[in-house]
Amino acid sequence: MVKMIPKRIHCMSEIKRGDHLSVNRKGLYDHHFLTLENGTKGHKFLKVIHYSGNMSDYSSALTFGTVKEENIQIDPDREIITAIYYEKEPGDTECYFDDPETVITRAMDRRGEKEYSPTRNNCEHFVTWCFLGEEICKQLDESTWKKILAYLVEKLDPMNVVMIGGKIALQRLNKQLKF
């Protein structure tokens, strides 16, 4: 078993190559990514690899995404940025997170992947798999689903958002769409 220990980032210079970072997005969810370079004080851009989608198009953002490298803008003075550190339990020999270069290599091997799923293969699943060889998403609990449901109901008109067994199923109401 592995402990995931969050630590708030206050300055870009705290960020190291191979860090697992998350940035809170609109109070709704945390976007997770793996850093490909050290942060530099005073700079707001960071090269990362992550599951990236077009978050301005809310309907498609839930159904697609691509693992890719890109420069993203983050600002510890304006956003909640958290580093996730992993700690082995006594006797644990299966953890991959000791070597940042191995973690980055594992991430790079998945570049171009288009298997995004908000419940089974999202940005947090991707980054924890790179570290642990296991897909884990701590933010997918009941309170998260309630926030997502409220957000989707507000933003996705004419979408009908239905909560089923703690998971969200989207049903399009617009009969002009042929699905």
C-alpha positions in Angstrom: 0.0 0.0 0.0 1.2 3.5 -0.8 0.4 6.8 1.0 -0.2 9.8 -1.2 0.9 12.9 0.6 -0.2 16.3 -0.7 2.0 19.4 -0.3 0.9 22.9 -1.4 3.3 24.6 -3.8 3.9 28.3 -3.0 6.7 29.1 -5.6 7.5 27.8 -9.0 11.1 27.0 -7.9 9.7 24.3 -5.6 8.6 22.3 -8.7 11.0 19.5 -9.8 11.2 17.4 -13.0 9.1 14.3 -12.5 6.8 15.9 -9.9 3.1 14.8 -9.8 1.2 18.1 -9.5 -2.4 19.0 -9.4 -4.1 22.4 -10.0 -7.6 23.1 -8.8 -10.0 24.0 -11.7 -13.0 26.2 -10.8 -13.4 24.5 -7.4 -14.8 21.5 -9.3 -11.9 19.1 -9.8 -8.1 18.9 -9.7 -6.2 18.6 -13.0 -3.2 16.3 -12.6 0.0 16.3 -14.6 3.6 15.2 -14.6 6.3 17.8 -14.8 9.0 17.5 -17.5 11.2 20.3 -16.2 12.1 22.1 -13.0 10.0 25.2 -12.2 11.8 28.5 -12.3 11.0 31.4 -10.0 9.2 34.2 -11.8 8.1 32.0 -14.7 4.5 30.9 -15.1 4.9 28.3 -17.8 5.8 24.7 -17.2 6.4 21.8 -19.6 4.2 18.9 -18.6 2.7 15.6 -19.9 -0.9 15.0 -19.1 -4.3 14.0 -20.4 -5.4 17.1 -22.2 -8.7 18.0 -23.7 -10.5 21.1 -24.9 -12.0 22.2 -21.6 -13.7 25.2 -23.2 -16.1 22.7 -25.0 -17.6 21.2 -21.9 -19.6 18.5 -23.7 -16.6 17.0 -25.5 -14.2 17.5 -22.6 -15.9 14.7 -20.8 -15.5 12.2 -23.7 -12.1 12.8 -25.2 -8.6 13.7 -24.4 -5.1 13.0 -25.5 -1.9 12.3 -23.5 0.4 15.0 -24.7 3.3 17.2 -23.8 2.7 20.9 -23.7 3.5 24.1 -21.9 0.9 25.1 -19.4 0.5 28.3 -17.5 0.2 27.9 -13.7 0.6 30.5 -11.0 1.0 29.5 -7.4 0.0 33.1 -6.3 -3.4 32.7 -8.0 -4.1 29.0 -8.0 -4.0 26.1 -5.6 -1.1 24.0 -6.8 -0.4 20.8 -5.0 2.5 18.3 -5.3 1.6 14.7 -4.6 4.4 12.7 -2.9 4.4 9.0 -2.5 5.5 7.1 0.6 6.1 3.4 0.7 4.5 1.3 3.4 6.9 -0.9 5.3 7.7 -4.0 3.2 6.4 -2.6 -0.1 8.6 -3.7 -2.9 6.3 -3.0 -5.9 6.4 0.8 -6.1 7.8 2.5 -9.2 8.1 6.0 -7.8 11.7 6.1 -6.7 13.2 7.1 -10.0 11.6 10.3 -11.7 13.2 9.3 -15.1 11.5 5.9 -15.1 8.2 7.7 -14.3 8.7 10.2 -17.1 9.6 7.4 -19.5 6.4 5.5 -18.6 4.4 8.7 -19.3 6.2 9.4 -22.6 5.4 5.8 -23.8 1.7 6.8 -23.6 2.0 10.0 -25.7 -0.8 10.2 -28.2 -3.1 7.8 -26.3 -6.8 8.8 -26.7 -8.5 6.6 -24.1 -9.7 9.3 -21.8 -12.6 8.5 -19.5 -13.7 10.7 -16.6 -14.4 7.6 -14.4 -11.8 5.1 -15.6 -8.8 6.8 -17.3 -8.6 10.5 -16.4 -5.6 12.8 -15.8 -5.2 11.5 -12.2 -5.4 7.9 -13.2 -2.7 8.6 -15.8 -0.3 10.2 -13.5 -0.7 7.7 -10.6 -0.2 4.9 -13.1 3.1 6.5 -14.2 4.3 6.4 -10.6 2.7 3.2 -9.3 1.8 1.1 -12.2 -1.7 1.3 -10.9 -4.5 3.7 -11.9 -5.9 5.5 -8.8 -8.1 8.5 -8.6 -8.7 9.8 -5.1 -11.0 12.7 -6.2 -13.7 10.3 -7.5 -15.8 10.1 -4.4 -19.4 10.9 -3.8 -18.8 14.6 -3.0 -16.9 15.1 -6.2 -19.8 13.5 -8.2 -22.2 15.9 -6.6 -20.1 18.9 -7.6 -19.7 17.6 -11.2 -23.5 17.0 -11.4 -24.3 20.5 -10.2 -21.7 22.0 -12.6 -23.0 20.0 -15.6 -26.6 20.8 -15.0 -25.6 24.5 -14.9 -23.3 24.4 -18.0 -24.6 21.8 -20.4 -28.0 22.8 -21.4 -29.6 21.0 -23.4 -27.9 18.1 -21.8 -29.8 15.9 -19.4 -27.4 14.8 -16.7 -28.4 11.7 -14.7 -26.7 10.3 -11.6 -26.7 6.5 -11.8 -24.9 4.5 -9.1 -22.5 7.3 -8.3 -21.5 7.7 -11.9 -22.7 10.2 -14.4 -24.4 9.2 -17.7 -25.0 12.0 -20.2 -28.1 11.8 -22.4 -28.4 14.2 -25.2 -31.8 15.8 -25.5 -31.3 17.5 -28.8 -33.0 15.2 -31.3 -31.0 16.7 -34.2 -27.9 14.9 -32.9 -27.7 11.4 -34.3 -26.3 9.0 -31.7 
